[in-house]
Amino acid sequence: MRFYTAQECEDWLRDRQRQKPDAEPLAPFERIQFPEESFRYFFFAHWIAKSLTFRMPALLWITESGIWGGSENWHLYYKLRQSYGDRQLLDEAPGHLFLEYESEDLASFLQVAMLNGWDAYLLTQADHVNLFLSHDEYIDFFAERPQLEEIREGLGAEGPAGEAAPCNAAGEQADERSASEPAGHGAVGQEMKRGPAGEHENSGG
């Protein structure tokens, strides 16, 4: 595992000729709410880490913290971070690069980010699925429609009032995004199947 500065996170994307997934206005995405019970966050985090990275590296980039100060467990986060021999502050190095065999590590950091109410991107090297975690307790998954349907099924997710959340292009669903969101946005399941060769190589992520 490696820790990256914000500039190094930008460079990681640039080296792969990519951008943040929500930078493409027409990118299809699925918005799924966090579970109501916080004890189920680990299931979400573990399923994402195991199923959506395709055994390839992934970059967890924390873009906003301190929003819900009363719910942030900094002691837990820094003790976890220091167990990797790193003593930088989150603001100094907000990127966490997990190698292909570190899915369990990724699951732990994802769970902490969810519990602490942080905004974050999970950018996968496979680039089949990328996502944005919001402090408003939802996750936007960016992928092609068949993969979005698999994600909803894998997480057992439903939309408002028990209705299945639609897999719409951003042009159809973007008006549901709250105007108060930060600009640019700031568990065991079977591994999702890859799409056809070449699918979603440049999803705007």
N, CA and C atoms as a LAMMPS dump frame, in Angstrom:
ITEM: TIMESTEP
0
ITEM: NUMBER OF ATOMS
615
ITEM: BOX BOUNDS ff ff ff
-5.0000000000000000e+02 5.0000000000000000e+02
-5.0000000000000000e+02 5.0000000000000000e+02
-5.0000000000000000e+02 5.0000000000000000e+02
ITEM: ATOMS id mol type element x y z
1 1 1 N 0.845 -1.193 0
2 1 2 C 0 0 0
3 1 3 C 0.88 1.241 0
4 2 1 N 0.454 2.241 -0.759
5 2 2 C 1.185 3.501 -0.823
6 2 3 C 0.234 4.664 -0.558
7 3 1 N 0.788 5.759 -0.042
8 3 2 C 0.006 6.954 0.231
9 3 3 C 0.437 8.043 -0.742
10 4 1 N -0.535 8.709 -1.349
11 4 2 C -0.282 9.702 -2.386
12 4 3 C -0.756 11.083 -1.952
13 5 1 N -0.024 12.099 -2.368
14 5 2 C -0.509 13.47 -2.23
15 5 3 C -1.631 13.698 -3.243
16 6 1 N -2.34 14.82 -3.097
17 6 2 C -3.399 15.135 -4.059
18 6 3 C -2.83 15.261 -5.467
19 7 1 N -1.64 15.861 -5.578
20 7 2 C -1.017 15.996 -6.895
21 7 3 C -0.67 14.631 -7.48
22 8 1 N -0.214 13.725 -6.647
23 8 2 C 0.106 12.38 -7.125
24 8 3 C -1.158 11.631 -7.562
25 9 1 N -2.274 11.918 -6.904
26 9 2 C -3.545 11.327 -7.34
27 9 3 C -3.924 11.867 -8.719
28 10 1 N -3.764 13.165 -8.908
29 10 2 C -4.028 13.756 -10.223
30 10 3 C -3.111 13.14 -11.273
31 11 1 N -1.844 12.958 -10.917
32 11 2 C -0.883 12.366 -11.859
33 11 3 C -1.261 10.922 -12.192
34 12 1 N -1.754 10.19 -11.206
35 12 2 C -2.17 8.801 -11.427
36 12 3 C -3.262 8.739 -12.495
37 13 1 N -4.205 9.653 -12.399
38 13 2 C -5.26 9.719 -13.41
39 13 3 C -4.705 10.159 -14.764
40 14 1 N -3.89 11.188 -14.752
41 14 2 C -3.359 11.726 -15.999
42 14 3 C -2.513 10.691 -16.727
43 15 1 N -1.712 9.929 -16.006
44 15 2 C -0.873 8.9 -16.625
45 15 3 C -1.713 7.846 -17.347
46 16 1 N -2.961 7.7 -16.928
47 16 2 C -3.858 6.714 -17.546
48 16 3 C -4.856 7.37 -18.48
49 17 1 N -4.619 8.654 -18.76
50 17 2 C -5.481 9.426 -19.648
51 17 3 C -6.94 9.364 -19.192
52 18 1 N -7.107 9.576 -17.891
53 18 2 C -8.428 9.512 -17.3
54 18 3 C -8.689 10.772 -16.482
55 19 1 N -9.937 10.917 -16.05
56 19 2 C -10.328 11.998 -15.165
57 19 3 C -11.292 11.437 -14.127
58 20 1 N -11.684 12.268 -13.175
59 20 2 C -12.648 11.802 -12.179
60 20 3 C -13.931 11.369 -12.877
61 21 1 N -14.556 10.317 -12.392
62 21 2 C -15.691 9.743 -13.129
63 21 3 C -16.858 10.691 -13.339
64 22 1 N -17.083 11.628 -12.42
65 22 2 C -18.21 12.534 -12.575
66 22 3 C -17.879 13.754 -13.419
67 23 1 N -16.67 13.792 -13.984
68 23 2 C -16.302 14.898 -14.86
69 23 3 C -16.962 14.771 -16.23
70 24 1 N -17.393 13.574 -16.579
71 24 2 C -18.091 13.343 -17.849
72 24 3 C -19.601 13.444 -17.61
73 25 1 N -20.246 14.514 -18.12
74 25 2 C -21.658 14.752 -17.781
75 25 3 C -22.618 13.671 -18.247
76 26 1 N -22.263 12.897 -19.261
77 26 2 C -23.177 11.881 -19.778
78 26 3 C -22.812 10.472 -19.326
79 27 1 N -21.878 10.354 -18.394
80 27 2 C -21.48 9.02 -17.924
81 27 3 C -22.635 8.377 -17.174
82 28 1 N -23.016 7.147 -17.523
83 28 2 C -24.072 6.462 -16.769
84 28 3 C -23.624 6.163 -15.346
85 29 1 N -24.535 6.324 -14.411
86 29 2 C -24.186 6.048 -13.019
87 29 3 C -25.417 5.56 -12.269
88 30 1 N -25.165 4.946 -11.142
89 30 2 C -26.216 4.445 -10.261
90 30 3 C -25.962 4.988 -8.867
91 31 1 N -26.953 5.645 -8.295
92 31 2 C -26.827 6.164 -6.929
93 31 3 C -27.47 5.193 -5.953
94 32 1 N -26.692 4.739 -4.99
95 32 2 C -27.173 3.791 -3.996
96 32 3 C -26.922 4.37 -2.599
97 33 1 N -27.946 4.376 -1.784
98 33 2 C -27.826 4.913 -0.435
99 33 3 C -27.035 3.959 0.453
100 34 1 N -26.335 4.52 1.433
101 34 2 C -25.714 3.691 2.457
102 34 3 C -26.811 2.883 3.164
103 35 1 N -26.46 1.737 3.727
104 35 2 C -27.437 1.006 4.545
105 35 3 C -27.872 1.871 5.735
106 36 1 N -29.109 1.703 6.162
107 36 2 C -29.592 2.463 7.312
108 36 3 C -28.842 2.079 8.579
109 37 1 N -28.47 0.806 8.691
110 37 2 C -27.756 0.338 9.871
111 37 3 C -26.26 0.402 9.601
112 38 1 N -25.519 1.128 10.425
113 38 2 C -24.089 1.305 10.18
114 38 3 C -23.303 0.001 10.281
115 39 1 N -23.85 -1.011 10.98
116 39 2 C -23.115 -2.269 11.077
117 39 3 C -23.055 -2.976 9.719
118 40 1 N -23.903 -2.556 8.755
119 40 2 C -23.874 -3.147 7.428
120 40 3 C -22.885 -2.435 6.5
121 41 1 N -22.229 -1.38 6.97
122 41 2 C -21.247 -0.692 6.132
123 41 3 C -20.126 -1.641 5.718
124 42 1 N -19.761 -2.542 6.634
125 42 2 C -18.666 -3.455 6.296
126 42 3 C -19.046 -4.357 5.132
127 43 1 N -20.289 -4.791 5.093
128 43 2 C -20.726 -5.614 3.958
129 43 3 C -20.558 -4.853 2.653
130 44 1 N -21.016 -3.6 2.629
131 44 2 C -20.867 -2.772 1.425
132 44 3 C -19.392 -2.631 1.06
133 45 1 N -18.577 -2.244 2.043
134 45 2 C -17.161 -1.983 1.788
135 45 3 C -16.446 -3.241 1.298
136 46 1 N -16.748 -4.363 1.923
137 46 2 C -16.082 -5.609 1.567
138 46 3 C -16.519 -6.085 0.186
139 47 1 N -17.808 -5.951 -0.109
140 47 2 C -18.295 -6.363 -1.429
141 47 3 C -17.661 -5.514 -2.527
142 48 1 N -17.587 -4.224 -2.303
143 48 2 C -16.973 -3.328 -3.294
144 48 3 C -15.516 -3.692 -3.512
145 49 1 N -14.778 -3.86 -2.415
146 49 2 C -13.343 -4.14 -2.514
147 49 3 C -13.062 -5.472 -3.203
148 50 1 N -13.924 -6.453 -2.964
149 50 2 C -13.712 -7.787 -3.534
150 50 3 C -14.255 -7.906 -4.954
151 51 1 N -15.352 -7.232 -5.244
152 51 2 C -16.079 -7.483 -6.481
153 51 3 C -15.789 -6.494 -7.603
154 52 1 N -15.359 -5.284 -7.282
155 52 2 C -15.275 -4.244 -8.301
156 52 3 C -13.857 -3.879 -8.72
157 53 1 N -12.856 -4.441 -8.069
158 53 2 C -11.473 -4.091 -8.417
159 53 3 C -10.849 -5.071 -9.393
160 54 1 N -11.458 -6.237 -9.588
161 54 2 C -10.966 -7.25 -10.524
162 54 3 C -9.514 -7.644 -10.244
163 55 1 N -9.184 -7.724 -8.97
164 55 2 C -7.842 -8.114 -8.527
165 55 3 C -6.756 -7.243 -9.155
166 56 1 N -7.048 -5.965 -9.264
167 56 2 C -6.092 -4.992 -9.786
168 56 3 C -6.003 -3.824 -8.8
169 57 1 N -4.943 -3.004 -8.872
170 57 2 C -4.812 -1.889 -7.931
171 57 3 C -5.994 -0.922 -7.995
172 58 1 N -6.198 -0.206 -6.901
173 58 2 C -7.27 0.78 -6.821
174 58 3 C -6.813 1.93 -5.937
175 59 1 N -7.228 3.138 -6.302
176 59 2 C -6.845 4.342 -5.575
177 59 3 C -8.054 4.904 -4.842
178 60 1 N -7.962 4.947 -3.517
179 60 2 C -8.992 5.585 -2.689
180 60 3 C -8.509 6.995 -2.371
181 61 1 N -9.226 7.987 -2.871
182 61 2 C -8.809 9.386 -2.756
183 61 3 C -9.838 10.129 -1.908
184 62 1 N -9.455 10.477 -0.681
185 62 2 C -10.34 11.232 0.211
186 62 3 C -10.279 12.702 -0.196
187 63 1 N -11.402 13.257 -0.621
188 63 2 C -11.406 14.632 -1.12
189 63 3 C -11.997 15.633 -0.132
190 64 1 N -12.713 15.149 0.872
191 64 2 C -13.307 16.062 1.851
192 64 3 C -13.47 15.349 3.174
193 65 1 N -13.054 16.005 4.243
194 65 2 C -13.237 15.481 5.596
195 65 3 C -13.637 16.631 6.505
196 66 1 N -13.953 16.318 7.75
197 66 2 C -14.311 17.372 8.688
198 66 3 C -15.729 17.893 8.543
199 67 1 N -16.537 17.234 7.708
200 67 2 C -17.905 17.706 7.481
201 67 3 C -18.787 17.373 8.681
202 68 1 N -18.707 16.136 9.141
203 68 2 C -19.447 15.71 10.33
204 68 3 C -18.426 15.433 11.435
205 69 1 N -17.9 16.506 12.006
206 69 2 C -16.826 16.383 12.986
207 69 3 C -17.14 15.463 14.148
208 70 1 N -18.393 15.465 14.592
209 70 2 C -18.763 14.649 15.744
210 70 3 C -18.754 13.16 15.477
211 71 1 N -18.718 12.764 14.198
212 71 2 C -18.768 11.337 13.875
213 71 3 C -17.417 10.796 13.399
214 72 1 N -16.403 11.644 13.354
215 72 2 C -15.107 11.219 12.824
216 72 3 C -14.255 10.577 13.916
217 73 1 N -13.817 9.366 13.67
218 73 2 C -12.939 8.674 14.606
219 73 3 C -11.505 8.777 14.07
220 74 1 N -10.863 9.905 14.367
221 74 2 C -9.512 10.133 13.861
222 74 3 C -8.519 9.17 14.484
223 75 1 N -8.73 8.817 15.732
224 75 2 C -7.831 7.878 16.395
225 75 3 C -7.801 6.549 15.634
226 76 1 N -8.977 6.053 15.289
227 76 2 C -9.049 4.795 14.546
228 76 3 C -8.359 4.932 13.193
229 77 1 N -8.656 6.02 12.478
230 77 2 C -8.067 6.186 11.148
231 77 3 C -6.548 6.241 11.21
232 78 1 N -6.006 7.071 12.095
233 78 2 C -4.553 7.231 12.121
234 78 3 C -3.839 6.002 12.674
235 79 1 N -4.455 5.304 13.596
236 79 2 C -3.849 4.05 14.052
237 79 3 C -3.801 3.035 12.909
238 80 1 N -4.86 2.999 12.112
239 80 2 C -4.876 2.115 10.952
240 80 3 C -3.808 2.543 9.949
241 81 1 N -3.735 3.816 9.683
242 81 2 C -2.747 4.326 8.732
243 81 3 C -1.324 4.093 9.221
244 82 1 N -1.089 4.341 10.499
245 82 2 C 0.259 4.178 11.038
246 82 3 C 0.703 2.716 11.048
247 83 1 N -0.249 1.792 11.01
248 83 2 C 0.123 0.378 10.954
249 83 3 C 0.838 0.038 9.646
250 84 1 N 0.757 0.946 8.665
251 84 2 C 1.481 0.776 7.402
252 84 3 C 2.781 1.577 7.386
253 85 1 N 3.158 2.112 8.542
254 85 2 C 4.413 2.844 8.64
255 85 3 C 4.343 4.269 8.132
256 86 1 N 3.149 4.824 7.987
257 86 2 C 2.985 6.182 7.462
258 86 3 C 2.471 7.106 8.561
259 87 1 N 3.103 8.26 8.709
260 87 2 C 2.702 9.202 9.755
261 87 3 C 2.293 10.557 9.184
262 88 1 N 2.002 10.602 7.903
263 88 2 C 1.522 11.842 7.311
264 88 3 C 0.076 12.096 7.729
265 89 1 N -0.329 13.352 7.666
266 89 2 C -1.721 13.7 7.922
267 89 3 C -2.554 13.421 6.678
268 90 1 N -3.85 13.225 6.875
269 90 2 C -4.728 12.958 5.745
270 90 3 C -4.667 14.087 4.73
271 91 1 N -4.647 15.333 5.189
272 91 2 C -4.585 16.466 4.266
273 91 3 C -3.293 16.472 3.455
274 92 1 N -2.234 15.948 4.019
275 92 2 C -0.947 15.931 3.323
276 92 3 C -0.894 14.852 2.245
277 93 1 N -1.527 13.743 2.491
278 93 2 C -1.515 12.626 1.545
279 93 3 C -2.878 11.935 1.59
280 94 1 N -3.857 12.471 0.857
281 94 2 C -5.225 11.932 0.92
282 94 3 C -5.462 10.708 0.04
283 95 1 N -4.437 10.298 -0.741
284 95 2 C -4.594 9.145 -1.619
285 95 3 C -4.073 7.873 -0.98
286 96 1 N -4.786 6.771 -1.194
287 96 2 C -4.409 5.464 -0.652
288 96 3 C -4.418 4.476 -1.814
289 97 1 N -3.27 4.062 -2.269
290 97 2 C -3.182 3.132 -3.399
291 97 3 C -3.042 1.707 -2.877
292 98 1 N -4.035 0.888 -3.196
293 98 2 C -4.046 -0.503 -2.756
294 98 3 C -3.641 -1.392 -3.921
295 99 1 N -2.714 -2.293 -3.665
296 99 2 C -2.262 -3.207 -4.7
297 99 3 C -3.265 -4.343 -4.871
298 100 1 N -3.036 -5.172 -5.871
299 100 2 C -4.049 -6.157 -6.248
300 100 3 C -4.377 -7.166 -5.152
301 101 1 N -3.439 -7.401 -4.223
302 101 2 C -3.672 -8.388 -3.163
303 101 3 C -4.143 -7.733 -1.861
304 102 1 N -4.481 -6.456 -1.902
305 102 2 C -4.823 -5.724 -0.682
306 102 3 C -6.313 -5.366 -0.614
307 103 1 N -7.16 -6.244 -1.095
308 103 2 C -8.594 -5.94 -1.065
309 103 3 C -9.134 -5.867 0.357
310 104 1 N -8.59 -6.681 1.256
311 104 2 C -9.045 -6.614 2.656
312 104 3 C -8.669 -5.27 3.276
313 105 1 N -7.495 -4.781 2.935
314 105 2 C -7.057 -3.469 3.429
315 105 3 C -7.979 -2.375 2.888
316 106 1 N -8.285 -2.471 1.6
317 106 2 C -9.183 -1.5 0.98
318 106 3 C -10.543 -1.51 1.669
319 107 1 N -11.067 -2.687 1.967
320 107 2 C -12.366 -2.785 2.633
321 107 3 C -12.357 -2.053 3.973
322 108 1 N -11.274 -2.183 4.73
323 108 2 C -11.195 -1.523 6.04
324 108 3 C -11.19 -0.01 5.893
325 109 1 N -10.403 0.506 4.948
326 109 2 C -10.353 1.959 4.762
327 109 3 C -11.664 2.495 4.195
328 110 1 N -12.316 1.737 3.323
329 110 2 C -13.622 2.157 2.821
330 110 3 C -14.635 2.259 3.954
331 111 1 N -14.635 1.268 4.832
332 111 2 C -15.573 1.288 5.953
333 111 3 C -15.322 2.497 6.849
334 112 1 N -14.065 2.799 7.124
335 112 2 C -13.741 3.957 7.957
336 112 3 C -14.197 5.253 7.278
337 113 1 N -13.986 5.36 5.964
338 113 2 C -14.416 6.557 5.233
339 113 3 C -15.931 6.725 5.316
340 114 1 N -16.66 5.629 5.204
341 114 2 C -18.116 5.699 5.301
342 114 3 C -18.556 6.111 6.711
343 115 1 N -17.957 5.49 7.707
344 115 2 C -18.312 5.8 9.097
345 115 3 C -17.969 7.242 9.461
346 116 1 N -16.878 7.761 8.906
347 116 2 C -16.429 9.112 9.243
348 116 3 C -17.133 10.194 8.44
349 117 1 N -17.974 9.817 7.493
350 117 2 C -18.715 10.81 6.722
351 117 3 C -17.831 11.613 5.793
352 118 1 N -16.921 10.944 5.098
353 118 2 C -15.997 11.624 4.185
354 118 3 C -16.458 11.5 2.742
355 119 1 N -16.057 12.47 1.923
356 119 2 C -16.207 12.361 0.477
357 119 3 C -14.96 11.683 -0.07
358 120 1 N -15.139 10.778 -1.016
359 120 2 C -13.988 10.055 -1.551
360 120 3 C -14.314 9.463 -2.911
361 121 1 N -13.279 9.309 -3.716
362 121 2 C -13.378 8.562 -4.97
363 121 3 C -12.66 7.234 -4.794
364 122 1 N -13.228 6.179 -5.369
365 122 2 C -12.508 4.926 -5.534
366 122 3 C -12.293 4.751 -7.03
367 123 1 N -11.046 4.857 -7.447
368 123 2 C -10.67 4.808 -8.861
369 123 3 C -9.944 3.5 -9.107
370 124 1 N -10.525 2.657 -9.923
371 124 2 C -9.962 1.331 -10.138
372 124 3 C -9.083 1.319 -11.382
373 125 1 N -7.977 0.62 -11.291
374 125 2 C -7.105 0.511 -12.461
375 125 3 C -7.808 -0.237 -13.589
376 126 1 N -8.668 -1.202 -13.235
377 126 2 C -9.411 -1.935 -14.261
378 126 3 C -10.322 -1.004 -15.056
379 127 1 N -10.823 0.035 -14.411
380 127 2 C -11.65 1.071 -15.041
381 127 3 C -12.966 0.529 -15.59
382 128 1 N -13.452 -0.573 -15.058
383 128 2 C -14.784 -1.051 -15.426
384 128 3 C -15.836 -0.371 -14.558
385 129 1 N -15.488 -0.126 -13.294
386 129 2 C -16.384 0.545 -12.353
387 129 3 C -15.545 1.501 -11.514
388 130 1 N -16.015 2.737 -11.374
389 130 2 C -15.412 3.707 -10.461
390 130 3 C -16.539 4.285 -9.624
391 131 1 N -16.205 4.859 -8.481
392 131 2 C -17.306 5.339 -7.645
393 131 3 C -16.92 6.545 -6.806
394 132 1 N -17.959 7.223 -6.352
395 132 2 C -17.824 8.382 -5.479
396 132 3 C -18.644 8.143 -4.226
397 133 1 N -18 8.259 -3.056
398 133 2 C -18.691 8.144 -1.774
399 133 3 C -18.98 9.546 -1.258
400 134 1 N -20.207 9.783 -0.846
401 134 2 C -20.595 11.1 -0.367
402 134 3 C -20.82 11.124 1.143
403 135 1 N -20.521 12.263 1.755
404 135 2 C -20.805 12.454 3.179
405 135 3 C -22.312 12.462 3.44
406 136 1 N -23.11 12.586 2.384
407 136 2 C -24.565 12.537 2.516
408 136 3 C -25.094 11.108 2.449
409 137 1 N -24.202 10.149 2.616
410 137 2 C -24.55 8.736 2.8
411 137 3 C -25.133 8.085 1.548
412 138 1 N -24.48 8.316 0.438
413 138 2 C -24.793 7.58 -0.771
414 138 3 C -23.499 7.339 -1.543
415 139 1 N -23.577 6.403 -2.491
416 139 2 C -22.452 6.099 -3.366
417 139 3 C -22.939 6.203 -4.799
418 140 1 N -22.21 6.927 -5.633
419 140 2 C -22.47 6.95 -7.065
420 140 3 C -21.509 5.98 -7.739
421 141 1 N -22.057 4.983 -8.43
422 141 2 C -21.27 4.008 -9.167
423 141 3 C -21.295 4.392 -10.644
424 142 1 N -20.129 4.5 -11.25
425 142 2 C -20.015 4.87 -12.656
426 142 3 C -19.542 3.66 -13.448
427 143 1 N -20.388 3.203 -14.377
428 143 2 C -20.068 2.017 -15.177
429 143 3 C -21.089 1.942 -16.301
430 144 1 N -20.968 0.909 -17.147
431 144 2 C -21.98 0.67 -18.169
432 144 3 C -23.196 0.008 -17.522
433 145 1 N -24.334 0.099 -18.2
434 145 2 C -25.601 -0.312 -17.591
435 145 3 C -25.626 -1.759 -17.097
436 146 1 N -25.148 -2.732 -17.874
437 146 2 C -25.204 -4.105 -17.346
438 146 3 C -24.451 -4.256 -16.026
439 147 1 N -23.324 -3.563 -15.894
440 147 2 C -22.559 -3.64 -14.65
441 147 3 C -23.277 -2.925 -13.516
442 148 1 N -23.966 -1.831 -13.834
443 148 2 C -24.723 -1.125 -12.803
444 148 3 C -25.842 -2.009 -12.254
445 149 1 N -26.467 -2.774 -13.12
446 149 2 C -27.515 -3.687 -12.669
447 149 3 C -26.936 -4.769 -11.751
448 150 1 N -25.74 -5.256 -12.092
449 150 2 C -25.093 -6.266 -11.246
450 150 3 C -24.736 -5.69 -9.879
451 151 1 N -24.319 -4.432 -9.86
452 151 2 C -23.968 -3.784 -8.594
453 151 3 C -25.198 -3.674 -7.701
454 152 1 N -26.296 -3.205 -8.283
455 152 2 C -27.521 -3.072 -7.488
456 152 3 C -27.961 -4.42 -6.933
457 153 1 N -27.864 -5.439 -7.78
458 153 2 C -28.253 -6.774 -7.33
459 153 3 C -27.301 -7.285 -6.249
460 154 1 N -25.995 -7.079 -6.442
461 154 2 C -25.005 -7.569 -5.488
462 154 3 C -25.139 -6.936 -4.121
463 155 1 N -25.525 -5.662 -4.087
464 155 2 C -25.666 -4.945 -2.821
465 155 3 C -27.081 -5.037 -2.261
466 156 1 N -27.982 -5.643 -3.023
467 156 2 C -29.366 -5.738 -2.566
468 156 3 C -29.978 -4.373 -2.388
469 157 1 N -29.621 -3.434 -3.284
470 157 2 C -30.007 -2.032 -3.103
471 157 3 C -31.354 -1.746 -3.72
472 158 1 N -32.094 -0.835 -3.087
473 158 2 C -33.362 -0.357 -3.591
474 158 3 C -33.364 1.157 -3.58
475 159 1 N -34.192 1.719 -4.434
476 159 2 C -34.319 3.161 -4.495
477 159 3 C -35.303 3.683 -3.467
478 160 1 N -35.691 4.965 -3.563
479 160 2 C -36.638 5.549 -2.621
480 160 3 C -37.965 4.793 -2.605
481 161 1 N -38.566 4.713 -1.462
482 161 2 C -39.875 4.08 -1.277
483 161 3 C -39.883 2.64 -1.759
484 162 1 N -38.725 1.987 -1.664
485 162 2 C -38.654 0.578 -2.016
486 162 3 C -38.562 0.303 -3.492
487 163 1 N -38.468 1.328 -4.332
488 163 2 C -38.376 1.122 -5.761
489 163 3 C -36.925 0.948 -6.154
490 164 1 N -36.693 0.063 -7.102
491 164 2 C -35.327 -0.154 -7.556
492 164 3 C -34.786 1.12 -8.175
493 165 1 N -33.573 1.496 -7.777
494 165 2 C -32.954 2.709 -8.305
495 165 3 C -32.673 2.522 -9.788
496 166 1 N -33.019 3.484 -10.642
497 166 2 C -32.857 3.319 -12.078
498 166 3 C -31.406 3.429 -12.505
499 167 1 N -31.079 2.745 -13.585
500 167 2 C -29.753 2.827 -14.19
501 167 3 C -29.831 3.815 -15.334
502 168 1 N -29.804 5.081 -15.042
503 168 2 C -29.951 6.095 -16.072
504 168 3 C -28.634 6.735 -16.422
505 169 1 N -28.59 7.291 -17.616
506 169 2 C -27.458 8.139 -17.949
507 169 3 C -27.566 9.375 -17.088
508 170 1 N -26.438 10.051 -16.881
509 170 2 C -26.433 11.216 -16.002
510 170 3 C -27.383 12.286 -16.502
511 171 1 N -27.601 12.353 -17.796
512 171 2 C -28.497 13.358 -18.327
513 171 3 C -29.917 13.17 -17.84
514 172 1 N -30.294 11.933 -17.511
515 172 2 C -31.634 11.66 -17.032
516 172 3 C -31.731 11.773 -15.513
517 173 1 N -30.622 11.568 -14.827
518 173 2 C -30.668 11.498 -13.372
519 173 3 C -29.941 12.654 -12.709
520 174 1 N -29.175 13.401 -13.464
521 174 2 C -28.314 14.411 -12.869
522 174 3 C -29.107 15.471 -12.134
523 175 1 N -30.36 15.725 -12.579
524 175 2 C -31.133 16.758 -11.901
525 175 3 C -31.513 16.35 -10.498
526 176 1 N -31.319 15.065 -10.131
527 176 2 C -31.606 14.623 -8.774
528 176 3 C -30.459 14.922 -7.826
529 177 1 N -29.307 15.275 -8.356
530 177 2 C -28.18 15.563 -7.485
531 177 3 C -28.41 16.879 -6.772
532 178 1 N -28.138 16.883 -5.514
533 178 2 C -28.382 18.077 -4.703
534 178 3 C -27.46 19.201 -5.111
535 179 1 N -28.026 20.411 -5.184
536 179 2 C -27.206 21.572 -5.527
537 179 3 C -26.203 21.876 -4.45
538 180 1 N -26.386 21.306 -3.275
539 180 2 C -25.468 21.577 -2.168
540 180 3 C -24.265 20.668 -2.17
541 181 1 N -24.158 19.714 -3.135
542 181 2 C -23.028 18.798 -3.145
543 181 3 C -21.759 19.542 -3.48
544 182 1 N -20.613 19.086 -2.98
545 182 2 C -19.35 19.728 -3.308
546 182 3 C -19.118 19.708 -4.797
547 183 1 N -18.529 20.753 -5.325
548 183 2 C -18.266 20.842 -6.755
549 183 3 C -17.425 19.674 -7.204
550 184 1 N -17.832 19.047 -8.314
551 184 2 C -17.071 17.935 -8.85
552 184 3 C -17.177 16.681 -8.015
553 185 1 N -18.098 16.697 -7.026
554 185 2 C -18.275 15.552 -6.134
555 185 3 C -17.13 15.457 -5.172
556 186 1 N -16.907 16.649 -5.194
557 186 2 C -15.833 16.225 -4.376
558 186 3 C -16.392 15.028 -3.605
559 187 1 N -20.109 -8.242 2.649
560 187 2 C -19.709 -8.033 2.048
561 187 3 C -19.166 -9.203 1.36
562 188 1 N -19.538 -10.129 1.371
563 188 2 C -18.763 -10.922 0.457
564 188 3 C -19.668 -11.265 -0.701
565 189 1 N -19.292 -10.832 -1.872
566 189 2 C -20.062 -11.177 -3.047
567 189 3 C -19.144 -11.813 -4.046
568 190 1 N -19.713 -12.452 -5.032
569 190 2 C -18.884 -13.012 -6.082
570 190 3 C -18.387 -11.887 -6.947
571 191 1 N -17.202 -12.064 -7.496
572 191 2 C -16.621 -11.007 -8.317
573 191 3 C -17.498 -10.756 -9.527
574 192 1 N -17.77 -9.481 -9.819
575 192 2 C -18.581 -9.139 -10.966
576 192 3 C -17.917 -9.58 -12.247
577 193 1 N -18.744 -9.947 -13.222
578 193 2 C -18.184 -10.341 -14.498
579 193 3 C -17.688 -9.127 -15.253
580 194 1 N -16.601 -9.269 -15.972
581 194 2 C -16.129 -8.209 -16.836
582 194 3 C -17.09 -8.064 -18.004
583 195 1 N -17.156 -6.838 -18.494
584 195 2 C -17.936 -6.618 -19.701
585 195 3 C -17.167 -7.137 -20.897
586 196 1 N -17.754 -7.042 -22.089
587 196 2 C -17.058 -7.479 -23.296
588 196 3 C -15.74 -6.759 -23.441
589 197 1 N -14.823 -7.378 -24.137
590 197 2 C -13.484 -6.801 -24.297
591 197 3 C -13.59 -5.395 -24.833
592 198 1 N -12.873 -4.494 -24.171
593 198 2 C -12.839 -3.11 -24.595
594 198 3 C -13.966 -2.277 -24.05
595 199 1 N -14.956 -2.895 -23.386
596 199 2 C -16.078 -2.127 -22.878
597 199 3 C -15.655 -1.297 -21.677
598 200 1 N -16.113 -0.042 -21.653
599 200 2 C -15.898 0.858 -20.518
600 200 3 C -14.425 1.143 -20.289
601 201 1 N -13.633 1.17 -21.346
602 201 2 C -12.225 1.469 -21.151
603 201 3 C -12.026 2.935 -20.815
604 202 1 N -12.868 3.779 -21.374
605 202 2 C -12.762 5.203 -21.092
606 202 3 C -14.145 5.723 -20.77
607 203 1 N -14.553 5.454 -19.532
608 203 2 C -15.91 5.824 -19.121
609 203 3 C -15.99 7.241 -18.597
610 204 1 N -14.931 8.025 -18.798
611 204 2 C -14.909 9.347 -18.195
612 204 3 C -14.42 9.292 -16.794
613 205 1 N -13.961 8.104 -16.338
614 205 2 C -13.47 7.96 -14.986
615 205 3 C -12.049 8.338 -14.891
